[in-house]
């Protein structure tokens, strides 16, 4: 799955901040929660519109993007 299947930007939703597709929850919020020591479960409890599958796919997509060698 690609990032565009998981994340959307729309000037009408939070001024174009990237959000989880189908929600108004900024993707950066997930990373902020994790960075501050909260678990994925705690994030999901606070943002029930984000499914576990969606959050997991975003994390996996981010990992692939960060760990894969840059294309030449």
C-alpha positions in Angstrom: 0.0 0.0 0.0 1.3 3.5 -0.8 1.2 6.6 1.3 -1.5 8.1 -0.9 -3.7 5.1 0.0 -3.3 5.9 3.7 -2.8 9.7 4.0 -4.6 12.6 2.4 -4.1 16.3 2.2 -6.9 18.7 1.5 -6.9 22.5 1.9 -10.4 22.2 3.3 -9.3 19.8 6.1 -7.0 21.3 8.7 -5.5 23.7 6.1 -3.9 20.9 4.1 -2.1 19.1 7.0 -1.6 15.4 6.1 -4.3 13.4 7.8 -5.2 9.7 8.1 -7.4 9.0 5.1 -11.1 9.3 6.0 -10.4 11.2 9.2 -9.4 14.6 10.5 -6.5 13.2 12.6 -3.1 14.6 11.6 -0.5 11.8 10.9 2.1 13.8 12.9 -0.1 13.2 16.0 0.7 9.5 15.8 4.4 10.1 15.7 4.2 12.7 18.5 2.4 10.2 20.7 5.0 7.5 20.1 7.8 10.0 20.5 6.4 11.0 23.9 6.3 7.4 25.1 2.6 6.6 24.5 1.7 3.2 23.1 -0.2 2.7 19.8 -3.1 1.5 21.9 -3.2 4.8 23.8 -3.2 6.7 20.6 -6.0 4.6 19.2 -8.0 5.1 22.4 -7.7 8.9 21.9 -8.4 8.8 18.2 -11.0 6.1 17.5 -11.6 7.2 13.9 -8.1 5.8 13.1 -8.1 2.1 12.9 -5.3 -0.2 14.1 -4.8 -1.4 10.5 -4.5 2.2 9.2 -2.1 3.3 11.9 0.0 0.1 11.4 0.1 0.6 7.6 1.3 4.2 8.0 4.0 3.1 10.4 5.1 0.3 8.0 5.1 2.7 5.0 7.2 5.2 7.0 9.6 2.5 7.9 10.0 1.3 4.3 10.5 4.9 3.2 13.2 5.6 5.8 15.1 2.3 5.6 15.1 1.6 1.9 18.1 2.8 -0.2 17.5 5.9 -2.1 16.8 5.4 -5.8 19.6 6.6 -8.1 
